[in-house]
């Protein structure tokens, strides 16, 4: 087994273990040659194998890594290298700051129809790229799907992927995960694209029902898949694609093209009405919210949020801002010439309280509250989650890695711990769109600050983003919001 600090083939330094699956241990690592983060998969070799069996496994690992390295797409984890250290095979991959889909489901419960369709559609894109390259994945399941902190959806762990043209790799074994393995594969048929599509259907079912469509027991499978009552548990909008992908007969199973069409129809919300431009003629600044911080799961992390018609919007019960004499008051001040502080009002969340600008539009999704300035030049976000023993500064560093890879002209202004009553860290940066998959406007410069506040076992993330031109003008408002934010108290 690897250990933190270990150097693999004099190049890849192990940082910390991220998780272990049936095929091996995955580590966060650092490529000392190219000075970049990587994920290092330690392929666990059973100790009872003979010398020949061990060599066969190492050769098979190398062959499968070469198969995966043929695939280059943003929805597929990139394989950089395959290495051997003291007879132990390692696969060096792209590091994607993320949570696995199974952890998302476990932490959040059933996903919304739109979110499930978006994830499934992107996984289907990854599978289509792989199948076009003559590669089948063979183990599509929630644990092998990563939801990036930047919103990216990535299919990972091609560790048992098979090239259909490789006679050494094709076999009739039943490698895969029960509950997500196609019935013909459980019966011993060779791996084929149709089997990956069945596994995707099972994964989509699990996203909205929180369990696979069956428990891996082939006995009741034929009966189960004909029961309307079972599929009735899935939302009606997704039922056609779920039933089509879970057809028992591969010849009658829905194809990738039809599944993609149905998923994209569900995933695309109605367009939001255009908002009138400010009278000054200021150019359109942003099509959606830029960066909303979300901390969740055992690793913790961030998600990108875009307010649209699929999100839950509307009035929220708020009390008028208290008089400034109150020790918790948010000043209700009439703006003065630039720079100025906007009028604020209280918003009460679940145990937390924030002063938010009056007249800003609120959108809430997945536990994150985001307020946007009417002309789209500034955004405030607040989220509160349990903390799993992570250092707040390290969390911000992970987020910085994800952001800097997505945007143009990224520059760190500061990333530091802030002294105070609660454990706090702040990260300030500037960057230029596009980024966040087209949600930020091309060529527009942004200025951003994220503050993490740890109070007991609860963590608040307060985010503030403006266009570069509005930063100085709105800085007093940001400072007031940070000053008067009251974090959630830990459970008694």
NORMO-V405720 format. One line per field, one symbol per residue. psi: psi as a letter, one per 30 degrees, with the letter a starting at -180 (. if undefined). A space follows every 10 residues. Layout:
psi=???
//
This chain:
psi=klkkfkjkhg ejkkelkflk affakkkklk jfefilklkj jjjjkkffkl eeeeeeeeee eeeeeeeeff kjkfgkkkke lklkjhgkkk kklkjjjlkl eeeeeeffak lleeeeeeee eeeeeeeeee efghkkefhk lefgkkjlfg fkkkkaigfg lkkfgjfffk lglhkakkfg kkeeeffgll kleeeeeeee eeeeeeeffg llflgfjfdg eeeeffjeee fffkkeffee eeeefgkeje fgkkleeeee eeeeeefjlk kkkkkklkff gklkekflkd kkkkkllfel allkkjkaff ljllkkjkkl klkffkfgkj kikkkllkll klkllkkjai flkkkkkkfk kkkkkhgkkk kkkeggflkk kkkkllkhgl keeeeeeeee eeefffllhk kkeljlkkka eljklkkklk lklllhhgfk kkfkklkkkk kkjkjbgkkk jjkkklleff eeefeeeeee eeegkjlkkl k.
//
